[in-house]
Amino acid sequence: MDISGISGINTAAAMTNSNAGVQRQVATQVTAMGLDQMKEQGEAMRKMMEQSVNPAVGGNFDVSA
């Protein structure tokens, strides 16, 4: 029985699994980076909206030129 061909198949399968694992890790990291960016944007929007709620800001202005 010749088993040399079997080891080649197992090696190819292992490389395919390894590539899939790397792809999953990359996808996870890209998703995490996107999530971090969305959190930062949400925090910036929250701060901006808090500042816009102050009714005294911009209520009075002079129009004399």
PDB file of N, H, CA, C and O in Angstrom:
ATOM      1  N   MET A   1       0.843  -1.175   0.000  1.00  0.00           N
ATOM      2  CA  MET A   1       0.000   0.000   0.000  1.00  0.00           C
ATOM      3  C   MET A   1       0.889   1.239   0.000  1.00  0.00           C
ATOM      4  O   MET A   1       1.809   1.357   0.810  1.00  0.00           O
ATOM      5  N   ASP A   2       0.606   2.152  -0.910  1.00  0.00           N
ATOM      6  H   ASP A   2      -0.141   2.057  -1.568  1.00  0.00           H
ATOM      7  CA  ASP A   2       1.393   3.376  -1.030  1.00  0.00           C
ATOM      8  C   ASP A   2       0.694   4.502  -0.264  1.00  0.00           C
ATOM      9  O   ASP A   2      -0.412   4.904  -0.626  1.00  0.00           O
ATOM     10  N   ILE A   3       1.331   5.010   0.787  1.00  0.00           N
ATOM     11  H   ILE A   3       2.230   4.683   1.081  1.00  0.00           H
ATOM     12  CA  ILE A   3       0.711   6.053   1.609  1.00  0.00           C
ATOM     13  C   ILE A   3       1.336   7.429   1.360  1.00  0.00           C
ATOM     14  O   ILE A   3       0.987   8.398   2.034  1.00  0.00           O
ATOM     15  N   SER A   4       2.244   7.517   0.409  1.00  0.00           N
ATOM     16  H   SER A   4       2.527   6.730  -0.139  1.00  0.00           H
ATOM     17  CA  SER A   4       2.885   8.810   0.156  1.00  0.00           C
ATOM     18  C   SER A   4       1.883   9.835  -0.363  1.00  0.00           C
ATOM     19  O   SER A   4       2.005  11.020  -0.054  1.00  0.00           O
ATOM     20  N   GLY A   5       0.912   9.410  -1.131  1.00  0.00           N
ATOM     21  H   GLY A   5       0.813   8.447  -1.382  1.00  0.00           H
ATOM     22  CA  GLY A   5      -0.109  10.323  -1.647  1.00  0.00           C
ATOM     23  C   GLY A   5      -1.026  10.833  -0.554  1.00  0.00           C
ATOM     24  O   GLY A   5      -1.514  11.961  -0.628  1.00  0.00           O
ATOM     25  N   ILE A   6      -1.263  10.026   0.446  1.00  0.00           N
ATOM     26  H   ILE A   6      -0.868   9.110   0.506  1.00  0.00           H
ATOM     27  CA  ILE A   6      -2.150  10.407   1.547  1.00  0.00           C
ATOM     28  C   ILE A   6      -1.539  11.537   2.365  1.00  0.00           C
ATOM     29  O   ILE A   6      -2.238  12.468   2.764  1.00  0.00           O
ATOM     30  N   SER A   7      -0.253  11.455   2.611  1.00  0.00           N
ATOM     31  H   SER A   7       0.315  10.699   2.287  1.00  0.00           H
ATOM     32  CA  SER A   7       0.375  12.507   3.406  1.00  0.00           C
ATOM     33  C   SER A   7       0.338  13.840   2.678  1.00  0.00           C
ATOM     34  O   SER A   7       0.228  14.886   3.318  1.00  0.00           O
ATOM     35  N   GLY A   8       0.427  13.823   1.359  1.00  0.00           N
ATOM     36  H   GLY A   8       0.516  12.973   0.840  1.00  0.00           H
ATOM     37  CA  GLY A   8       0.320  15.051   0.572  1.00  0.00           C
ATOM     38  C   GLY A   8      -1.059  15.666   0.681  1.00  0.00           C
ATOM     39  O   GLY A   8      -1.199  16.887   0.756  1.00  0.00           O
ATOM     40  N   ILE A   9      -2.068  14.830   0.689  1.00  0.00           N
ATOM     41  H   ILE A   9      -1.955  13.838   0.628  1.00  0.00           H
ATOM     42  CA  ILE A   9      -3.449  15.315   0.821  1.00  0.00           C
ATOM     43  C   ILE A   9      -3.641  15.929   2.206  1.00  0.00           C
ATOM     44  O   ILE A   9      -4.237  16.998   2.339  1.00  0.00           O
ATOM     45  N   ASN A  10      -3.135  15.249   3.236  1.00  0.00           N
ATOM     46  H   ASN A  10      -2.651  14.380   3.128  1.00  0.00           H
ATOM     47  CA  ASN A  10      -3.270  15.772   4.590  1.00  0.00           C
ATOM     48  C   ASN A  10      -2.542  17.103   4.741  1.00  0.00           C
ATOM     49  O   ASN A  10      -3.029  18.003   5.426  1.00  0.00           O
ATOM     50  N   THR A  11      -1.377  17.231   4.105  1.00  0.00           N
ATOM     51  H   THR A  11      -0.982  16.500   3.549  1.00  0.00           H
ATOM     52  CA  THR A  11      -0.629  18.483   4.166  1.00  0.00           C
ATOM     53  C   THR A  11      -1.412  19.597   3.486  1.00  0.00           C
ATOM     54  O   THR A  11      -1.487  20.715   3.997  1.00  0.00           O
ATOM     55  N   ALA A  12      -1.996  19.287   2.329  1.00  0.00           N
ATOM     56  H   ALA A  12      -1.936  18.380   1.914  1.00  0.00           H
ATOM     57  CA  ALA A  12      -2.795  20.291   1.619  1.00  0.00           C
ATOM     58  C   ALA A  12      -4.011  20.687   2.445  1.00  0.00           C
ATOM     59  O   ALA A  12      -4.364  21.865   2.501  1.00  0.00           O
ATOM     60  N   ALA A  13      -4.653  19.718   3.085  1.00  0.00           N
ATOM     61  H   ALA A  13      -4.366  18.761   3.039  1.00  0.00           H
ATOM     62  CA  ALA A  13      -5.819  20.013   3.920  1.00  0.00           C
ATOM     63  C   ALA A  13      -5.415  20.857   5.122  1.00  0.00           C
ATOM     64  O   ALA A  13      -6.141  21.768   5.521  1.00  0.00           O
ATOM     65  N   ALA A  14      -4.265  20.554   5.691  1.00  0.00           N
ATOM     66  H   ALA A  14      -3.675  19.814   5.366  1.00  0.00           H
ATOM     67  CA  ALA A  14      -3.792  21.324   6.842  1.00  0.00           C
ATOM     68  C   ALA A  14      -3.495  22.759   6.434  1.00  0.00           C
ATOM     69  O   ALA A  14      -3.784  23.690   7.187  1.00  0.00           O
ATOM     70  N   MET A  15      -2.919  22.948   5.247  1.00  0.00           N
ATOM     71  H   MET A  15      -2.684  22.192   4.635  1.00  0.00           H
ATOM     72  CA  MET A  15      -2.632  24.314   4.781  1.00  0.00           C
ATOM     73  C   MET A  15      -3.925  25.069   4.511  1.00  0.00           C
ATOM     74  O   MET A  15      -4.021  26.263   4.796  1.00  0.00           O
ATOM     75  N   THR A  16      -4.924  24.373   3.961  1.00  0.00           N
ATOM     76  H   THR A  16      -4.846  23.403   3.730  1.00  0.00           H
ATOM     77  CA  THR A  16      -6.219  25.001   3.708  1.00  0.00           C
ATOM     78  C   THR A  16      -6.855  25.422   5.031  1.00  0.00           C
ATOM     79  O   THR A  16      -7.394  26.524   5.139  1.00  0.00           O
ATOM     80  N   ASN A  17      -6.795  24.551   6.035  1.00  0.00           N
ATOM     81  H   ASN A  17      -6.357  23.656   5.948  1.00  0.00           H
ATOM     82  CA  ASN A  17      -7.334  24.892   7.353  1.00  0.00           C
ATOM     83  C   ASN A  17      -6.562  26.042   7.969  1.00  0.00           C
ATOM     84  O   ASN A  17      -7.148  26.913   8.611  1.00  0.00           O
ATOM     85  N   SER A  18      -5.255  26.051   7.780  1.00  0.00           N
ATOM     86  H   SER A  18      -4.779  25.343   7.258  1.00  0.00           H
ATOM     87  CA  SER A  18      -4.435  27.120   8.315  1.00  0.00           C
ATOM     88  C   SER A  18      -4.786  28.453   7.651  1.00  0.00           C
ATOM     89  O   SER A  18      -4.899  29.479   8.322  1.00  0.00           O
ATOM     90  N   ASN A  19      -4.958  28.427   6.322  1.00  0.00           N
ATOM     91  H   ASN A  19      -4.866  27.594   5.777  1.00  0.00           H
ATOM     92  CA  ASN A  19      -5.339  29.644   5.599  1.00  0.00           C
ATOM     93  C   ASN A  19      -6.705  30.137   6.055  1.00  0.00           C
ATOM     94  O   ASN A  19      -6.921  31.339   6.209  1.00  0.00           O
ATOM     95  N   ALA A  20      -7.618  29.210   6.269  1.00  0.00           N
ATOM     96  H   ALA A  20      -7.443  28.233   6.144  1.00  0.00           H
ATOM     97  CA  ALA A  20      -8.950  29.596   6.743  1.00  0.00           C
ATOM     98  C   ALA A  20      -8.854  30.216   8.128  1.00  0.00           C
ATOM     99  O   ALA A  20      -9.559  31.178   8.431  1.00  0.00           O
ATOM    100  N   GLY A  21      -7.980  29.668   8.970  1.00  0.00           N
ATOM    101  H   GLY A  21      -7.407  28.886   8.724  1.00  0.00           H
ATOM    102  CA  GLY A  21      -7.795  30.231  10.309  1.00  0.00           C
ATOM    103  C   GLY A  21      -7.224  31.637  10.241  1.00  0.00           C
ATOM    104  O   GLY A  21      -7.650  32.518  10.988  1.00  0.00           O
ATOM    105  N   VAL A  22      -6.270  31.854   9.360  1.00  0.00           N
ATOM    106  H   VAL A  22      -5.923  31.138   8.753  1.00  0.00           H
ATOM    107  CA  VAL A  22      -5.687  33.191   9.195  1.00  0.00           C
ATOM    108  C   VAL A  22      -6.741  34.158   8.680  1.00  0.00           C
ATOM    109  O   VAL A  22      -6.824  35.295   9.143  1.00  0.00           O
ATOM    110  N   GLN A  23      -7.541  33.710   7.727  1.00  0.00           N
ATOM    111  H   GLN A  23      -7.473  32.786   7.351  1.00  0.00           H
ATOM    112  CA  GLN A  23      -8.600  34.571   7.194  1.00  0.00           C
ATOM    113  C   GLN A  23      -9.606  34.952   8.276  1.00  0.00           C
ATOM    114  O   GLN A  23     -10.066  36.092   8.325  1.00  0.00           O
ATOM    115  N   ARG A  24      -9.948  33.998   9.143  1.00  0.00           N
ATOM    116  H   ARG A  24      -9.575  33.071   9.104  1.00  0.00           H
ATOM    117  CA  ARG A  24     -10.870  34.294  10.249  1.00  0.00           C
ATOM    118  C   ARG A  24     -10.260  35.301  11.208  1.00  0.00           C
ATOM    119  O   ARG A  24     -10.941  36.210  11.681  1.00  0.00           O
ATOM    120  N   GLN A  25      -8.963  35.135  11.496  1.00  0.00           N
ATOM    121  H   GLN A  25      -8.410  34.396  11.112  1.00  0.00           H
ATOM    122  CA  GLN A  25      -8.297  36.066  12.410  1.00  0.00           C
ATOM    123  C   GLN A  25      -8.257  37.470  11.818  1.00  0.00           C
ATOM    124  O   GLN A  25      -8.490  38.452  12.523  1.00  0.00           O
ATOM    125  N   VAL A  26      -7.964  37.565  10.533  1.00  0.00           N
ATOM    126  H   VAL A  26      -7.775  36.768   9.960  1.00  0.00           H
ATOM    127  CA  VAL A  26      -7.929  38.868   9.874  1.00  0.00           C
ATOM    128  C   VAL A  26      -9.322  39.487   9.883  1.00  0.00           C
ATOM    129  O   VAL A  26      -9.472  40.671  10.185  1.00  0.00           O
ATOM    130  N   ALA A  27     -10.333  38.701   9.555  1.00  0.00           N
ATOM    131  H   ALA A  27     -10.211  37.739   9.310  1.00  0.00           H
ATOM    132  CA  ALA A  27     -11.703  39.218   9.550  1.00  0.00           C
ATOM    133  C   ALA A  27     -12.116  39.688  10.934  1.00  0.00           C
ATOM    134  O   ALA A  27     -12.795  40.706  11.068  1.00  0.00           O
ATOM    135  N   THR A  28     -11.711  38.954  11.963  1.00  0.00           N
ATOM    136  H   THR A  28     -11.160  38.128  11.854  1.00  0.00           H
ATOM    137  CA  THR A  28     -12.027  39.349  13.334  1.00  0.00           C
ATOM    138  C   THR A  28     -11.346  40.660  13.694  1.00  0.00           C
ATOM    139  O   THR A  28     -11.962  41.526  14.315  1.00  0.00           O
ATOM    140  N   GLN A  29     -10.092  40.814  13.315  1.00  0.00           N
ATOM    141  H   GLN A  29      -9.592  40.110  12.811  1.00  0.00           H
ATOM    142  CA  GLN A  29      -9.365  42.042  13.625  1.00  0.00           C
ATOM    143  C   GLN A  29      -9.949  43.239  12.879  1.00  0.00           C
ATOM    144  O   GLN A  29     -10.067  44.325  13.447  1.00  0.00           O
ATOM    145  N   VAL A  30     -10.313  43.050  11.614  1.00  0.00           N
ATOM    146  H   VAL A  30     -10.217  42.168  11.152  1.00  0.00           H
ATOM    147  CA  VAL A  30     -10.913  44.147  10.840  1.00  0.00           C
ATOM    148  C   VAL A  30     -12.247  44.544  11.451  1.00  0.00           C
ATOM    149  O   VAL A  30     -12.561  45.731  11.542  1.00  0.00           O
ATOM    150  N   THR A  31     -13.028  43.564  11.869  1.00  0.00           N
ATOM    151  H   THR A  31     -12.773  42.599  11.796  1.00  0.00           H
ATOM    152  CA  THR A  31     -14.309  43.857  12.517  1.00  0.00           C
ATOM    153  C   THR A  31     -14.097  44.605  13.829  1.00  0.00           C
ATOM    154  O   THR A  31     -14.829  45.546  14.137  1.00  0.00           O
ATOM    155  N   ALA A  32     -13.098  44.188  14.599  1.00  0.00           N
ATOM    156  H   ALA A  32     -12.503  43.425  14.349  1.00  0.00           H
ATOM    157  CA  ALA A  32     -12.796  44.869  15.866  1.00  0.00           C
ATOM    158  C   ALA A  32     -12.365  46.313  15.618  1.00  0.00           C
ATOM    159  O   ALA A  32     -12.741  47.213  16.369  1.00  0.00           O
ATOM    160  N   MET A  33     -11.581  46.532  14.571  1.00  0.00           N
ATOM    161  H   MET A  33     -11.276  45.800  13.961  1.00  0.00           H
ATOM    162  CA  MET A  33     -11.155  47.902  14.253  1.00  0.00           C
ATOM    163  C   MET A  33     -12.355  48.758  13.862  1.00  0.00           C
ATOM    164  O   MET A  33     -12.452  49.916  14.268  1.00  0.00           O
ATOM    165  N   GLY A  34     -13.264  48.194  13.079  1.00  0.00           N
ATOM    166  H   GLY A  34     -13.185  47.253  12.750  1.00  0.00           H
ATOM    167  CA  GLY A  34     -14.479  48.915  12.693  1.00  0.00           C
ATOM    168  C   GLY A  34     -15.342  49.228  13.902  1.00  0.00           C
ATOM    169  O   GLY A  34     -15.918  50.313  13.988  1.00  0.00           O
ATOM    170  N   LEU A  35     -15.440  48.297  14.833  1.00  0.00           N
ATOM    171  H   LEU A  35     -14.973  47.415  14.763  1.00  0.00           H
ATOM    172  CA  LEU A  35     -16.218  48.508  16.048  1.00  0.00           C
ATOM    173  C   LEU A  35     -15.610  49.623  16.891  1.00  0.00           C
ATOM    174  O   LEU A  35     -16.332  50.469  17.419  1.00  0.00           O
ATOM    175  N   ASP A  36     -14.290  49.625  17.019  1.00  0.00           N
ATOM    176  H   ASP A  36     -13.704  48.937  16.590  1.00  0.00           H
ATOM    177  CA  ASP A  36     -13.620  50.685  17.772  1.00  0.00           C
ATOM    178  C   ASP A  36     -13.874  52.047  17.138  1.00  0.00           C
ATOM    179  O   ASP A  36     -14.117  53.030  17.838  1.00  0.00           O
ATOM    180  N   GLN A  37     -13.815  52.098  15.814  1.00  0.00           N
ATOM    181  H   GLN A  37     -13.618  51.299  15.246  1.00  0.00           H
ATOM    182  CA  GLN A  37     -14.049  53.358  15.114  1.00  0.00           C
ATOM    183  C   GLN A  37     -15.488  53.826  15.320  1.00  0.00           C
ATOM    184  O   GLN A  37     -15.729  55.015  15.528  1.00  0.00           O
ATOM    185  N   MET A  38     -16.438  52.906  15.264  1.00  0.00           N
ATOM    186  H   MET A  38     -16.242  51.940  15.095  1.00  0.00           H
ATOM    187  CA  MET A  38     -17.838  53.274  15.477  1.00  0.00           C
ATOM    188  C   MET A  38     -18.064  53.779  16.900  1.00  0.00           C
ATOM    189  O   MET A  38     -18.845  54.707  17.111  1.00  0.00           O
ATOM    190  N   LYS A  39     -17.388  53.178  17.875  1.00  0.00           N
ATOM    191  H   LYS A  39     -16.753  52.424  17.704  1.00  0.00           H
ATOM    192  CA  LYS A  39     -17.503  53.646  19.257  1.00  0.00           C
ATOM    193  C   LYS A  39     -16.978  55.062  19.390  1.00  0.00           C
ATOM    194  O   LYS A  39     -17.593  55.892  20.060  1.00  0.00           O
ATOM    195  N   GLU A  40     -15.839  55.350  18.754  1.00  0.00           N
ATOM    196  H   GLU A  40     -15.340  54.676  18.209  1.00  0.00           H
ATOM    197  CA  GLU A  40     -15.273  56.697  18.809  1.00  0.00           C
ATOM    198  C   GLU A  40     -16.199  57.705  18.143  1.00  0.00           C
ATOM    199  O   GLU A  40     -16.396  58.804  18.662  1.00  0.00           O
ATOM    200  N   GLN A  41     -16.763  57.342  17.005  1.00  0.00           N
ATOM    201  H   GLN A  41     -16.603  56.450  16.584  1.00  0.00           H
ATOM    202  CA  GLN A  41     -17.683  58.241  16.311  1.00  0.00           C
ATOM    203  C   GLN A  41     -18.952  58.471  17.132  1.00  0.00           C
ATOM    204  O   GLN A  41     -19.481  59.582  17.173  1.00  0.00           O
ATOM    205  N   GLY A  42     -19.427  57.429  17.775  1.00  0.00           N
ATOM    206  H   GLY A  42     -18.998  56.527  17.743  1.00  0.00           H
ATOM    207  CA  GLY A  42     -20.616  57.564  18.617  1.00  0.00           C
ATOM    208  C   GLY A  42     -20.357  58.477  19.803  1.00  0.00           C
ATOM    209  O   GLY A  42     -21.203  59.295  20.163  1.00  0.00           O
ATOM    210  N   GLU A  43     -19.178  58.332  20.412  1.00  0.00           N
ATOM    211  H   GLU A  43     -18.490  57.667  20.119  1.00  0.00           H
ATOM    212  CA  GLU A  43     -18.820  59.200  21.533  1.00  0.00           C
ATOM    213  C   GLU A  43     -18.706  60.655  21.085  1.00  0.00           C
ATOM    214  O   GLU A  43     -19.153  61.562  21.787  1.00  0.00           O
ATOM    215  N   ALA A  44     -18.113  60.874  19.922  1.00  0.00           N
ATOM    216  H   ALA A  44     -17.750  60.137  19.351  1.00  0.00           H
ATOM    217  CA  ALA A  44     -17.991  62.238  19.398  1.00  0.00           C
ATOM    218  C   ALA A  44     -19.369  62.829  19.108  1.00  0.00           C
ATOM    219  O   ALA A  44     -19.608  64.007  19.371  1.00  0.00           O
ATOM    220  N   MET A  45     -20.271  62.017  18.568  1.00  0.00           N
ATOM    221  H   MET A  45     -20.076  61.060  18.354  1.00  0.00           H
ATOM    222  CA  MET A  45     -21.615  62.507  18.277  1.00  0.00           C
ATOM    223  C   MET A  45     -22.368  62.808  19.574  1.00  0.00           C
ATOM    224  O   MET A  45     -23.100  63.795  19.653  1.00  0.00           O
ATOM    225  N   ARG A  46     -22.188  61.959  20.589  1.00  0.00           N
ATOM    226  H   ARG A  46     -21.594  61.157  20.525  1.00  0.00           H
ATOM    227  CA  ARG A  46     -22.848  62.199  21.872  1.00  0.00           C
ATOM    228  C   ARG A  46     -22.387  63.522  22.465  1.00  0.00           C
ATOM    229  O   ARG A  46     -23.205  64.302  22.952  1.00  0.00           O
ATOM    230  N   LYS A  47     -21.079  63.782  22.428  1.00  0.00           N
ATOM    231  H   LYS A  47     -20.414  63.148  22.032  1.00  0.00           H
ATOM    232  CA  LYS A  47     -20.552  65.043  22.953  1.00  0.00           C
ATOM    233  C   LYS A  47     -21.090  66.224  22.164  1.00  0.00           C
ATOM    234  O   LYS A  47     -21.454  67.245  22.747  1.00  0.00           O
ATOM    235  N   MET A  48     -21.142  66.096  20.854  1.00  0.00           N
ATOM    236  H   MET A  48     -20.846  65.267  20.381  1.00  0.00           H
ATOM    237  CA  MET A  48     -21.641  67.178  20.022  1.00  0.00           C
ATOM    238  C   MET A  48     -23.110  67.463  20.330  1.00  0.00           C
ATOM    239  O   MET A  48     -23.521  68.622  20.392  1.00  0.00           O
ATOM    240  N   MET A  49     -23.891  66.414  20.522  1.00  0.00           N
ATOM    241  H   MET A  49     -23.557  65.473  20.472  1.00  0.00           H
ATOM    242  CA  MET A  49     -25.311  66.606  20.812  1.00  0.00           C
ATOM    243  C   MET A  49     -25.515  67.191  22.205  1.00  0.00           C
ATOM    244  O   MET A  49     -26.436  67.981  22.409  1.00  0.00           O
ATOM    245  N   GLU A  50     -24.673  66.816  23.165  1.00  0.00           N
ATOM    246  H   GLU A  50     -23.925  66.174  22.999  1.00  0.00           H
ATOM    247  CA  GLU A  50     -24.767  67.408  24.497  1.00  0.00           C
ATOM    248  C   GLU A  50     -24.506  68.903  24.432  1.00  0.00           C
ATOM    249  O   GLU A  50     -25.179  69.675  25.115  1.00  0.00           O
ATOM    250  N   GLN A  51     -23.558  69.317  23.637  1.00  0.00           N
ATOM    251  H   GLN A  51     -23.012  68.690  23.083  1.00  0.00           H
ATOM    252  CA  GLN A  51     -23.226  70.731  23.513  1.00  0.00           C
ATOM    253  C   GLN A  51     -24.336  71.497  22.805  1.00  0.00           C
ATOM    254  O   GLN A  51     -24.559  72.673  23.092  1.00  0.00           O
ATOM    255  N   SER A  52     -25.028  70.843  21.890  1.00  0.00           N
ATOM    256  H   SER A  52     -24.847  69.887  21.658  1.00  0.00           H
ATOM    257  CA  SER A  52     -26.072  71.541  21.143  1.00  0.00           C
ATOM    258  C   SER A  52     -27.342  71.720  21.954  1.00  0.00           C
ATOM    259  O   SER A  52     -28.216  72.486  21.547  1.00  0.00           O
ATOM    260  N   VAL A  53     -27.477  71.045  23.084  1.00  0.00           N
ATOM    261  H   VAL A  53     -26.767  70.423  23.414  1.00  0.00           H
ATOM    262  CA  VAL A  53     -28.685  71.126  23.903  1.00  0.00           C
ATOM    263  C   VAL A  53     -28.713  72.420  24.709  1.00  0.00           C
ATOM    264  O   VAL A  53     -29.790  72.859  25.113  1.00  0.00           O
ATOM    265  N   ASN A  54     -27.571  73.039  24.953  1.00  0.00           N
ATOM    266  H   ASN A  54     -26.697  72.682  24.624  1.00  0.00           H
ATOM    267  CA  ASN A  54     -27.495  74.257  25.746  1.00  0.00           C
ATOM    268  C   ASN A  54     -28.205  75.402  25.014  1.00  0.00           C
ATOM    269  O   ASN A  54     -27.692  75.885  24.005  1.00  0.00           O
ATOM    270  N   PRO A  55     -29.378  75.849  25.500  1.00  0.00           N
ATOM    271  CA  PRO A  55     -30.147  76.873  24.781  1.00  0.00           C
ATOM    272  C   PRO A  55     -29.541  78.270  24.874  1.00  0.00           C
ATOM    273  O   PRO A  55     -29.892  79.141  24.078  1.00  0.00           O
ATOM    274  N   ALA A  56     -28.641  78.504  25.824  1.00  0.00           N
ATOM    275  H   ALA A  56     -28.356  77.796  26.471  1.00  0.00           H
ATOM    276  CA  ALA A  56     -28.063  79.830  25.971  1.00  0.00           C
ATOM    277  C   ALA A  56     -26.997  80.122  24.914  1.00  0.00           C
ATOM    278  O   ALA A  56     -26.680  81.281  24.650  1.00  0.00           O
ATOM    279  N   VAL A  57     -26.462  79.095  24.327  1.00  0.00           N
ATOM    280  H   VAL A  57     -26.720  78.152  24.541  1.00  0.00           H
ATOM    281  CA  VAL A  57     -25.398  79.291  23.343  1.00  0.00           C
ATOM    282  C   VAL A  57     -26.006  79.784  22.035  1.00  0.00           C
ATOM    283  O   VAL A  57     -26.879  79.131  21.462  1.00  0.00           O
ATOM    284  N   GLY A  58     -25.546  80.925  21.574  1.00  0.00           N
ATOM    285  H   GLY A  58     -24.837  81.455  22.040  1.00  0.00           H
ATOM    286  CA  GLY A  58     -25.996  81.459  20.297  1.00  0.00           C
ATOM    287  C   GLY A  58     -27.354  82.115  20.339  1.00  0.00           C
ATOM    288  O   GLY A  58     -27.903  82.454  19.291  1.00  0.00           O
ATOM    289  N   GLY A  59     -27.913  82.306  21.523  1.00  0.00           N
ATOM    290  H   GLY A  59     -27.467  82.031  22.374  1.00  0.00           H
ATOM    291  CA  GLY A  59     -29.242  82.915  21.623  1.00  0.00           C
ATOM    292  C   GLY A  59     -29.236  84.396  21.321  1.00  0.00           C
ATOM    293  O   GLY A  59     -30.210  84.912  20.772  1.00  0.00           O
ATOM    294  N   ASN A  60     -28.184  85.084  21.657  1.00  0.00           N
ATOM    295  H   ASN A  60     -27.393  84.665  22.103  1.00  0.00           H
ATOM    296  CA  ASN A  60     -28.103  86.550  21.444  1.00  0.00           C
ATOM    297  C   ASN A  60     -26.902  86.859  20.571  1.00  0.00           C
ATOM    298  O   ASN A  60     -25.806  86.340  20.783  1.00  0.00           O
ATOM    299  N   PHE A  61     -27.129  87.709  19.591  1.00  0.00           N
ATOM    300  H   PHE A  61     -28.019  88.131  19.419  1.00  0.00           H
ATOM    301  CA  PHE A  61     -26.008  88.162  18.766  1.00  0.00           C
ATOM    302  C   PHE A  61     -26.325  89.555  18.241  1.00  0.00           C
ATOM    303  O   PHE A  61     -27.486  89.916  18.052  1.00  0.00           O
ATOM    304  N   ASP A  62     -25.287  90.319  18.012  1.00  0.00           N
ATOM    305  H   ASP A  62     -24.343  90.026  18.165  1.00  0.00           H
ATOM    306  CA  ASP A  62     -25.421  91.680  17.488  1.00  0.00           C
ATOM    307  C   ASP A  62     -25.379  91.650  15.977  1.00  0.00           C
ATOM    308  O   ASP A  62     -24.567  90.956  15.364  1.00  0.00           O
ATOM    309  N   VAL A  63     -26.279  92.428  15.393  1.00  0.00           N
ATOM    310  H   VAL A  63     -26.938  92.992  15.891  1.00  0.00           H
ATOM    311  CA  VAL A  63     -26.287  92.542  13.950  1.00  0.00           C
ATOM    312  C   VAL A  63     -26.016  93.998  13.590  1.00  0.00           C
ATOM    313  O   VAL A  63     -26.799  94.623  12.875  1.00  0.00           O
ATOM    314  N   SER A  64     -24.936  94.522  14.074  1.00  0.00           N
ATOM    315  H   SER A  64     -24.299  94.015  14.655  1.00  0.00           H
ATOM    316  CA  SER A  64     -24.590  95.899  13.734  1.00  0.00           C
ATOM    317  C   SER A  64     -23.286  95.898  12.940  1.00  0.00           C
ATOM    318  O   SER A  64     -22.246  95.416  13.388  1.00  0.00           O
ATOM    319  N   ALA A  65     -23.394  96.440  11.787  1.00  0.00           N
ATOM    320  H   ALA A  65     -24.240  96.831  11.423  1.00  0.00           H
ATOM    321  CA  ALA A  65     -22.182  96.435  10.954  1.00  0.00           C
ATOM    322  C   ALA A  65     -21.926  97.828  10.412  1.00  0.00           C
ATOM    323  O   ALA A  65     -20.953  98.039   9.688  1.00  0.00           O
TER     324      ALA A  65
END
